Amino acid sequence: MIRIVIAEDQGMLLGALGSLLNLEEDMEVVGKAKNGEEALHFVKQQQPDICIMDIEMPIKSGLDAAEELKDHACKVIILTTFARSGYFERARNAGVCGYLLKDSPIEELANSIRIIMKDRKVYAPELVDMAYSNKSPLTDREEQVISLIADGKNTNEIAKELFITTGTVRNYVSVILDKLDVSNRIEAVSRFRDNGWFK
């Protein structure tokens, strides 16, 4: 029997997923979590074979929880509506065994679980395509700057943190706006986040 924990913050979807997977003869849902923190608790308590996780959940995201389970025997599957290359890259770095989209049929999820139990990985095809075509256009340094902007830091604070002049920060910001094709810092952060490029 494949023992499964599901983490999903939408109650109706959590219940439906649990019921549908319990109908599979070789599967048993042993825990239903509403966030990443609860998921970690269930994994430690129940020692499941598989943990299916949404990404955007309160308290602790699915990716944060997946990173904490990187060296755990439990195999993690990300199940999300977000086909974003940055999320996918972070999930792969966290060692997740599957990354599937919520609009897939339940049979596909059940089959993917069986494939993953044989020590193989399953990724939604559109994500694999996207991972190679939708990389962040920013350099590492520019990504540091936009991360600090996202944290609410102003030009002076960024300059101090990165040991550069305020003029250099303004140059970086100008390049970032140009590369992301936006007109201000708020739009830049929003565009960068929407593409899942924040690490």
Stockholm file with secondary structure:
# STOCKHOLM 1.0

chainA/1-199         MIRIVIAEDQGMLLGALGSLLNLEEDMEVVGKAKNGEEALHFVKQQQPDICIMDIEMPIKSGLDAAEELKDHACKVIILTTFARSGYFERARNAGVCGYLLKDSPIEELANSIRIIMKDRKVYAPELVDMAYSNKSPLTDREEQVISLIADGKNTNEIAKELFITTGTVRNYVSVILDKLDVSNRIEAVSRFRDNGWFK
#=GR chainA/1-199 SS CEEEEEECSCHHHHHHHHHHHHTSTTEEEEEEESSHHHHHHHHHHHCCSEEEECSSCSSSCHHHHHHHTTTSSSEEEEEESCCCHHHHHHHHHTTCSEEEETTSCHHHHHHHHHHHHTTCCEECHHHHHHHHHCCCCSCHHHHHHHHHHHTTCCHHHHHHHHTCCHHHHHHHHHHHHHHHTCSSHHHHHHHHHHTTCCC
#=GC SS_cons         CEEEEEECSCHHHHHHHHHHHHTSTTEEEEEEESSHHHHHHHHHHHCCSEEEECSSCSSSCHHHHHHHTTTSSSEEEEEESCCCHHHHHHHHHTTCSEEEETTSCHHHHHHHHHHHHTTCCEECHHHHHHHHHCCCCSCHHHHHHHHHHHTTCCHHHHHHHHTCCHHHHHHHHHHHHHHHTCSSHHHHHHHHHHTTCCC
//
